[in-house]
Amino acid sequence: MPQNKFERMMFAFMTVLITVHAYVFYSLYVVNGSTLMSVTGAASVIKAINAQGGVYMLGTMLPIWAVIIVEFCLAYCLEVLMGSPCSFKLACRCFDPQKTHPVLFETAIICSTVAIMCPAMSLIASFLYYPYYNGFNFFTLLANWIQLVCYNFPFAFFSQLFFIQPLIRTAFKLLFRRNEMTVHAGLRAKKLRRIGRS
């Protein structure tokens, strides 16, 4: 897995790139798709979005590509600055990385990342998608945040654990195969030295 800052940044980039697209699809099609179609009378979600002039964000209508760019930038910054470092520390509090099986430790990191990023990104989304045309109310924001966490957490947990992270980790190993081979060679050399001493 990532061994230096560049690799960590690339791993975060790959993760956020897929995650943001998955969340935009989930939010627009699964959660709000039927509402969008009933309001506009369109036959499909994409036609409903086009009929209303885009997706409501920051008090205005934006095209889907703009929504993806905004969410990607915010999610990437949050992942690099808070998500990755805090999830690793949180996983280390529960498991010793030296003694724990790598699959179990990676699962702990994924669960920790979801536990940190889902409420944080849901809070940001509460501000982005807040109905500003009705004025601003803190309790409405709080209710929207709790609703988004309830919608997003199950999707985040299962998609990250069973789809996104296995895909990203497999792609990452293929892209940085030379580094992975070097790490495994180093681990084998350490084991051989230990065997030679005993």
ChimeraX commands (.cxc) that place a marker at each C-alpha (Angstrom):
marker #1 position 0.00,0.00,0.00 radius 0.5
marker #1 position 1.12,3.68,-0.07 radius 0.5
marker #1 position 4.68,4.04,1.21 radius 0.5
marker #1 position 5.37,7.76,0.73 radius 0.5
marker #1 position 3.57,11.09,0.45 radius 0.5
marker #1 position 3.20,10.96,-3.34 radius 0.5
marker #1 position 1.68,7.47,-3.21 radius 0.5
marker #1 position -0.68,8.53,-0.41 radius 0.5
marker #1 position -1.82,11.51,-2.49 radius 0.5
marker #1 position -2.36,9.26,-5.53 radius 0.5
marker #1 position -4.26,6.71,-3.44 radius 0.5
marker #1 position -6.50,9.47,-2.07 radius 0.5
marker #1 position -6.99,10.89,-5.59 radius 0.5
marker #1 position -8.07,7.52,-6.99 radius 0.5
marker #1 position -10.38,6.85,-4.03 radius 0.5
marker #1 position -12.07,10.25,-4.13 radius 0.5
marker #1 position -12.42,10.18,-7.93 radius 0.5
marker #1 position -14.52,7.02,-7.83 radius 0.5
marker #1 position -16.29,7.85,-4.56 radius 0.5
marker #1 position -17.54,11.28,-5.68 radius 0.5
marker #1 position -19.01,9.87,-8.90 radius 0.5
marker #1 position -20.66,7.06,-6.93 radius 0.5
marker #1 position -22.15,9.49,-4.41 radius 0.5
marker #1 position -23.45,11.91,-7.03 radius 0.5
marker #1 position -25.10,8.99,-8.85 radius 0.5
marker #1 position -26.50,7.63,-5.56 radius 0.5
marker #1 position -27.82,11.02,-4.45 radius 0.5
marker #1 position -29.38,12.03,-7.77 radius 0.5
marker #1 position -30.68,8.70,-9.03 radius 0.5
marker #1 position -31.35,6.53,-5.97 radius 0.5
marker #1 position -32.31,9.01,-3.24 radius 0.5
marker #1 position -33.81,11.93,-5.22 radius 0.5
marker #1 position -34.50,10.43,-8.66 radius 0.5
marker #1 position -38.23,9.77,-8.28 radius 0.5
marker #1 position -38.80,13.20,-6.70 radius 0.5
marker #1 position -36.97,14.95,-9.55 radius 0.5
marker #1 position -39.00,13.05,-12.15 radius 0.5
marker #1 position -42.35,13.72,-10.43 radius 0.5
marker #1 position -41.63,17.46,-10.02 radius 0.5
marker #1 position -40.57,17.98,-13.64 radius 0.5
marker #1 position -42.72,15.27,-15.27 radius 0.5
marker #1 position -39.67,13.93,-17.11 radius 0.5
marker #1 position -39.29,10.27,-18.07 radius 0.5
marker #1 position -35.72,9.88,-16.72 radius 0.5
marker #1 position -33.56,11.44,-14.04 radius 0.5
marker #1 position -31.11,13.05,-16.47 radius 0.5
marker #1 position -34.01,14.62,-18.38 radius 0.5
marker #1 position -35.47,15.86,-15.09 radius 0.5
marker #1 position -32.13,17.44,-14.14 radius 0.5
marker #1 position -31.87,19.11,-17.56 radius 0.5
marker #1 position -35.51,20.29,-17.36 radius 0.5
marker #1 position -34.92,22.08,-14.07 radius 0.5
marker #1 position -31.68,23.64,-15.34 radius 0.5
marker #1 position -29.18,21.53,-13.39 radius 0.5
marker #1 position -28.65,20.47,-9.79 radius 0.5
marker #1 position -29.45,22.85,-6.94 radius 0.5
marker #1 position -26.23,23.75,-5.10 radius 0.5
marker #1 position -25.12,26.86,-3.20 radius 0.5
marker #1 position -28.45,28.56,-3.89 radius 0.5
marker #1 position -28.24,28.21,-7.68 radius 0.5
marker #1 position -28.60,25.58,-10.41 radius 0.5
marker #1 position -25.33,24.01,-11.57 radius 0.5
marker #1 position -24.65,21.39,-14.26 radius 0.5
marker #1 position -23.73,17.92,-13.01 radius 0.5
marker #1 position -20.08,18.29,-14.03 radius 0.5
marker #1 position -19.77,21.42,-11.86 radius 0.5
marker #1 position -21.33,19.57,-8.90 radius 0.5
marker #1 position -18.81,16.73,-9.36 radius 0.5
marker #1 position -15.86,19.17,-9.51 radius 0.5
marker #1 position -16.96,21.04,-6.36 radius 0.5
marker #1 position -17.55,17.83,-4.42 radius 0.5
marker #1 position -14.29,16.30,-5.68 radius 0.5
marker #1 position -12.19,19.29,-4.56 radius 0.5
marker #1 position -13.79,19.39,-1.12 radius 0.5
marker #1 position -13.66,15.60,-0.62 radius 0.5
marker #1 position -10.02,15.37,-1.77 radius 0.5
marker #1 position -8.88,18.13,0.59 radius 0.5
marker #1 position -10.81,16.57,3.47 radius 0.5
marker #1 position -9.44,13.09,2.70 radius 0.5
marker #1 position -5.81,14.24,2.51 radius 0.5
marker #1 position -5.92,16.59,5.51 radius 0.5
marker #1 position -8.19,14.65,7.86 radius 0.5
marker #1 position -9.59,11.37,6.53 radius 0.5
marker #1 position -6.43,9.37,5.79 radius 0.5
marker #1 position -4.26,10.45,8.75 radius 0.5
marker #1 position -7.06,10.19,11.33 radius 0.5
marker #1 position -8.39,6.86,10.05 radius 0.5
marker #1 position -4.90,5.30,10.26 radius 0.5
marker #1 position -4.44,6.58,13.83 radius 0.5
marker #1 position -7.90,5.37,14.80 radius 0.5
marker #1 position -7.22,1.90,13.34 radius 0.5
marker #1 position -3.87,1.79,15.19 radius 0.5
marker #1 position -5.67,2.42,18.48 radius 0.5
marker #1 position -7.67,-0.77,18.00 radius 0.5
marker #1 position -5.12,-2.96,16.22 radius 0.5
marker #1 position -1.33,-3.26,16.17 radius 0.5
marker #1 position -0.32,-3.04,12.47 radius 0.5
marker #1 position 2.72,-5.28,13.10 radius 0.5
marker #1 position 0.72,-8.09,14.70 radius 0.5
marker #1 position -2.62,-7.82,12.89 radius 0.5
marker #1 position -3.31,-9.60,9.58 radius 0.5
marker #1 position -3.11,-7.02,6.74 radius 0.5
marker #1 position -6.67,-7.71,5.53 radius 0.5
marker #1 position -8.08,-7.10,9.02 radius 0.5
marker #1 position -6.02,-3.95,9.47 radius 0.5
marker #1 position -7.05,-2.59,6.04 radius 0.5
marker #1 position -10.68,-3.30,6.93 radius 0.5
marker #1 position -10.22,-1.33,10.16 radius 0.5
marker #1 position -8.80,1.60,8.18 radius 0.5
marker #1 position -11.74,1.50,5.72 radius 0.5
marker #1 position -14.28,1.45,8.56 radius 0.5
marker #1 position -12.46,4.31,10.31 radius 0.5
marker #1 position -12.38,6.34,7.10 radius 0.5
marker #1 position -16.13,5.89,6.60 radius 0.5
marker #1 position -16.77,6.83,10.25 radius 0.5
marker #1 position -14.82,10.08,9.77 radius 0.5
marker #1 position -15.57,11.07,6.17 radius 0.5
marker #1 position -19.30,10.28,6.01 radius 0.5
marker #1 position -20.41,12.70,8.78 radius 0.5
marker #1 position -17.87,15.32,7.63 radius 0.5
marker #1 position -18.89,15.24,3.96 radius 0.5
marker #1 position -22.58,15.08,4.92 radius 0.5
marker #1 position -22.10,18.26,6.94 radius 0.5
marker #1 position -20.44,19.96,3.97 radius 0.5
marker #1 position -23.25,18.72,1.71 radius 0.5
marker #1 position -25.79,20.16,4.17 radius 0.5
marker #1 position -24.29,23.59,3.49 radius 0.5
marker #1 position -23.92,23.02,-0.27 radius 0.5
marker #1 position -27.49,21.79,-0.82 radius 0.5
marker #1 position -29.20,23.86,1.86 radius 0.5
marker #1 position -32.47,25.46,0.59 radius 0.5
marker #1 position -31.19,29.04,0.82 radius 0.5
marker #1 position -34.28,30.38,-0.96 radius 0.5
marker #1 position -36.16,29.85,2.36 radius 0.5
marker #1 position -33.59,31.80,4.41 radius 0.5
marker #1 position -31.20,30.10,6.85 radius 0.5
marker #1 position -32.09,28.20,10.01 radius 0.5
marker #1 position -29.58,26.27,12.13 radius 0.5
marker #1 position -32.14,23.58,13.06 radius 0.5
marker #1 position -32.97,23.00,9.40 radius 0.5
marker #1 position -29.24,22.57,8.72 radius 0.5
marker #1 position -28.93,20.13,11.63 radius 0.5
marker #1 position -31.96,18.13,10.43 radius 0.5
marker #1 position -30.58,18.04,6.87 radius 0.5
marker #1 position -27.19,16.87,8.19 radius 0.5
marker #1 position -28.72,14.03,10.24 radius 0.5
marker #1 position -30.87,13.01,7.27 radius 0.5
marker #1 position -27.85,12.94,4.95 radius 0.5
marker #1 position -25.81,10.87,7.43 radius 0.5
marker #1 position -28.70,8.36,7.66 radius 0.5
marker #1 position -28.92,8.16,3.85 radius 0.5
marker #1 position -25.19,8.10,3.18 radius 0.5
marker #1 position -23.68,5.98,5.96 radius 0.5
marker #1 position -25.03,2.55,4.86 radius 0.5
marker #1 position -24.13,3.29,1.23 radius 0.5
marker #1 position -20.68,4.58,2.23 radius 0.5
marker #1 position -19.93,1.60,4.46 radius 0.5
marker #1 position -20.94,-1.15,2.05 radius 0.5
marker #1 position -19.67,0.52,-1.13 radius 0.5
marker #1 position -16.26,1.32,0.39 radius 0.5
marker #1 position -15.83,-2.04,2.10 radius 0.5
marker #1 position -16.99,-4.31,-0.73 radius 0.5
marker #1 position -16.53,-2.36,-3.96 radius 0.5
marker #1 position -14.55,0.89,-3.99 radius 0.5
marker #1 position -11.60,0.04,-1.73 radius 0.5
marker #1 position -10.96,-3.45,-3.18 radius 0.5
marker #1 position -11.04,-1.90,-6.68 radius 0.5
marker #1 position -8.73,0.98,-5.69 radius 0.5
marker #1 position -6.29,-1.28,-3.84 radius 0.5
marker #1 position -6.10,-3.66,-6.81 radius 0.5
marker #1 position -5.55,-0.77,-9.26 radius 0.5
marker #1 position -2.99,0.81,-6.92 radius 0.5
marker #1 position -1.02,-2.43,-6.67 radius 0.5
marker #1 position -0.94,-2.66,-10.47 radius 0.5
marker #1 position 0.21,0.96,-10.86 radius 0.5
marker #1 position 2.88,0.75,-8.16 radius 0.5
marker #1 position 3.88,-2.89,-8.68 radius 0.5
marker #1 position 7.61,-2.14,-8.52 radius 0.5
marker #1 position 7.24,-0.47,-5.14 radius 0.5
marker #1 position 5.10,-3.33,-3.80 radius 0.5
marker #1 position 7.70,-5.87,-4.99 radius 0.5
marker #1 position 10.44,-3.87,-3.27 radius 0.5
marker #1 position 8.48,-3.81,-0.03 radius 0.5
marker #1 position 7.82,-7.56,-0.17 radius 0.5
marker #1 position 11.47,-8.24,-1.00 radius 0.5
marker #1 position 12.49,-6.14,2.01 radius 0.5
marker #1 position 10.10,-8.05,4.28 radius 0.5
marker #1 position 11.43,-11.39,2.99 radius 0.5
marker #1 position 15.00,-10.23,3.62 radius 0.5
marker #1 position 14.11,-9.30,7.22 radius 0.5
marker #1 position 12.52,-12.72,7.78 radius 0.5
marker #1 position 15.59,-14.48,6.36 radius 0.5
marker #1 position 17.87,-12.45,8.66 radius 0.5
marker #1 position 15.76,-13.44,11.67 radius 0.5
marker #1 position 15.89,-17.11,10.66 radius 0.5
marker #1 position 19.66,-16.88,10.18 radius 0.5
marker #1 position 20.15,-15.44,13.69 radius 0.5
marker #1 position 18.14,-18.19,15.36 radius 0.5
marker link #1:1,2 radius 0.2
marker link #1:2,3 radius 0.2
marker link #1:3,4 radius 0.2
marker link #1:4,5 radius 0.2
marker link #1:5,6 radius 0.2
marker link #1:6,7 radius 0.2
marker link #1:7,8 radius 0.2
marker link #1:8,9 radius 0.2
marker link #1:9,10 radius 0.2
marker link #1:10,11 radius 0.2
marker link #1:11,12 radius 0.2
marker link #1:12,13 radius 0.2
marker link #1:13,14 radius 0.2
marker link #1:14,15 radius 0.2
marker link #1:15,16 radius 0.2
marker link #1:16,17 radius 0.2
marker link #1:17,18 radius 0.2
marker link #1:18,19 radius 0.2
marker link #1:19,20 radius 0.2
marker link #1:20,21 radius 0.2
marker link #1:21,22 radius 0.2
marker link #1:22,23 radius 0.2
marker link #1:23,24 radius 0.2
marker link #1:24,25 radius 0.2
marker link #1:25,26 radius 0.2
marker link #1:26,27 radius 0.2
marker link #1:27,28 radius 0.2
marker link #1:28,29 radius 0.2
marker link #1:29,30 radius 0.2
marker link #1:30,31 radius 0.2
marker link #1:31,32 radius 0.2
marker link #1:32,33 radius 0.2
marker link #1:33,34 radius 0.2
marker link #1:34,35 radius 0.2
marker link #1:35,36 radius 0.2
marker link #1:36,37 radius 0.2
marker link #1:37,38 radius 0.2
marker link #1:38,39 radius 0.2
marker link #1:39,40 radius 0.2
marker link #1:40,41 radius 0.2
marker link #1:41,42 radius 0.2
marker link #1:42,43 radius 0.2
marker link #1:43,44 radius 0.2
marker link #1:44,45 radius 0.2
marker link #1:45,46 radius 0.2
marker link #1:46,47 radius 0.2
marker link #1:47,48 radius 0.2
marker link #1:48,49 radius 0.2
marker link #1:49,50 radius 0.2
marker link #1:50,51 radius 0.2
marker link #1:51,52 radius 0.2
marker link #1:52,53 radius 0.2
marker link #1:53,54 radius 0.2
marker link #1:54,55 radius 0.2
marker link #1:55,56 radius 0.2
marker link #1:56,57 radius 0.2
marker link #1:57,58 radius 0.2
marker link #1:58,59 radius 0.2
marker link #1:59,60 radius 0.2
marker link #1:60,61 radius 0.2
marker link #1:61,62 radius 0.2
marker link #1:62,63 radius 0.2
marker link #1:63,64 radius 0.2
marker link #1:64,65 radius 0.2
marker link #1:65,66 radius 0.2
marker link #1:66,67 radius 0.2
marker link #1:67,68 radius 0.2
marker link #1:68,69 radius 0.2
marker link #1:69,70 radius 0.2
marker link #1:70,71 radius 0.2
marker link #1:71,72 radius 0.2
marker link #1:72,73 radius 0.2
marker link #1:73,74 radius 0.2
marker link #1:74,75 radius 0.2
marker link #1:75,76 radius 0.2
marker link #1:76,77 radius 0.2
marker link #1:77,78 radius 0.2
marker link #1:78,79 radius 0.2
marker link #1:79,80 radius 0.2
marker link #1:80,81 radius 0.2
marker link #1:81,82 radius 0.2
marker link #1:82,83 radius 0.2
marker link #1:83,84 radius 0.2
marker link #1:84,85 radius 0.2
marker link #1:85,86 radius 0.2
marker link #1:86,87 radius 0.2
marker link #1:87,88 radius 0.2
marker link #1:88,89 radius 0.2
marker link #1:89,90 radius 0.2
marker link #1:90,91 radius 0.2
marker link #1:91,92 radius 0.2
marker link #1:92,93 radius 0.2
marker link #1:93,94 radius 0.2
marker link #1:94,95 radius 0.2
marker link #1:95,96 radius 0.2
marker link #1:96,97 radius 0.2
marker link #1:97,98 radius 0.2
marker link #1:98,99 radius 0.2
marker link #1:99,100 radius 0.2
marker link #1:100,101 radius 0.2
marker link #1:101,102 radius 0.2
marker link #1:102,103 radius 0.2
marker link #1:103,104 radius 0.2
marker link #1:104,105 radius 0.2
marker link #1:105,106 radius 0.2
marker link #1:106,107 radius 0.2
marker link #1:107,108 radius 0.2
marker link #1:108,109 radius 0.2
marker link #1:109,110 radius 0.2
marker link #1:110,111 radius 0.2
marker link #1:111,112 radius 0.2
marker link #1:112,113 radius 0.2
marker link #1:113,114 radius 0.2
marker link #1:114,115 radius 0.2
marker link #1:115,116 radius 0.2
marker link #1:116,117 radius 0.2
marker link #1:117,118 radius 0.2
marker link #1:118,119 radius 0.2
marker link #1:119,120 radius 0.2
marker link #1:120,121 radius 0.2
marker link #1:121,122 radius 0.2
marker link #1:122,123 radius 0.2
marker link #1:123,124 radius 0.2
marker link #1:124,125 radius 0.2
marker link #1:125,126 radius 0.2
marker link #1:126,127 radius 0.2
marker link #1:127,128 radius 0.2
marker link #1:128,129 radius 0.2
marker link #1:129,130 radius 0.2
marker link #1:130,131 radius 0.2
marker link #1:131,132 radius 0.2
marker link #1:132,133 radius 0.2
marker link #1:133,134 radius 0.2
marker link #1:134,135 radius 0.2
marker link #1:135,136 radius 0.2
marker link #1:136,137 radius 0.2
marker link #1:137,138 radius 0.2
marker link #1:138,139 radius 0.2
marker link #1:139,140 radius 0.2
marker link #1:140,141 radius 0.2
marker link #1:141,142 radius 0.2
marker link #1:142,143 radius 0.2
marker link #1:143,144 radius 0.2
marker link #1:144,145 radius 0.2
marker link #1:145,146 radius 0.2
marker link #1:146,147 radius 0.2
marker link #1:147,148 radius 0.2
marker link #1:148,149 radius 0.2
marker link #1:149,150 radius 0.2
marker link #1:150,151 radius 0.2
marker link #1:151,152 radius 0.2
marker link #1:152,153 radius 0.2
marker link #1:153,154 radius 0.2
marker link #1:154,155 radius 0.2
marker link #1:155,156 radius 0.2
marker link #1:156,157 radius 0.2
marker link #1:157,158 radius 0.2
marker link #1:158,159 radius 0.2
marker link #1:159,160 radius 0.2
marker link #1:160,161 radius 0.2
marker link #1:161,162 radius 0.2
marker link #1:162,163 radius 0.2
marker link #1:163,164 radius 0.2
marker link #1:164,165 radius 0.2
marker link #1:165,166 radius 0.2
marker link #1:166,167 radius 0.2
marker link #1:167,168 radius 0.2
marker link #1:168,169 radius 0.2
marker link #1:169,170 radius 0.2
marker link #1:170,171 radius 0.2
marker link #1:171,172 radius 0.2
marker link #1:172,173 radius 0.2
marker link #1:173,174 radius 0.2
marker link #1:174,175 radius 0.2
marker link #1:175,176 radius 0.2
marker link #1:176,177 radius 0.2
marker link #1:177,178 radius 0.2
marker link #1:178,179 radius 0.2
marker link #1:179,180 radius 0.2
marker link #1:180,181 radius 0.2
marker link #1:181,182 radius 0.2
marker link #1:182,183 radius 0.2
marker link #1:183,184 radius 0.2
marker link #1:184,185 radius 0.2
marker link #1:185,186 radius 0.2
marker link #1:186,187 radius 0.2
marker link #1:187,188 radius 0.2
marker link #1:188,189 radius 0.2
marker link #1:189,190 radius 0.2
marker link #1:190,191 radius 0.2
marker link #1:191,192 radius 0.2
marker link #1:192,193 radius 0.2
marker link #1:193,194 radius 0.2
marker link #1:194,195 radius 0.2
marker link #1:195,196 radius 0.2
marker link #1:196,197 radius 0.2
marker link #1:197,198 radius 0.2
view
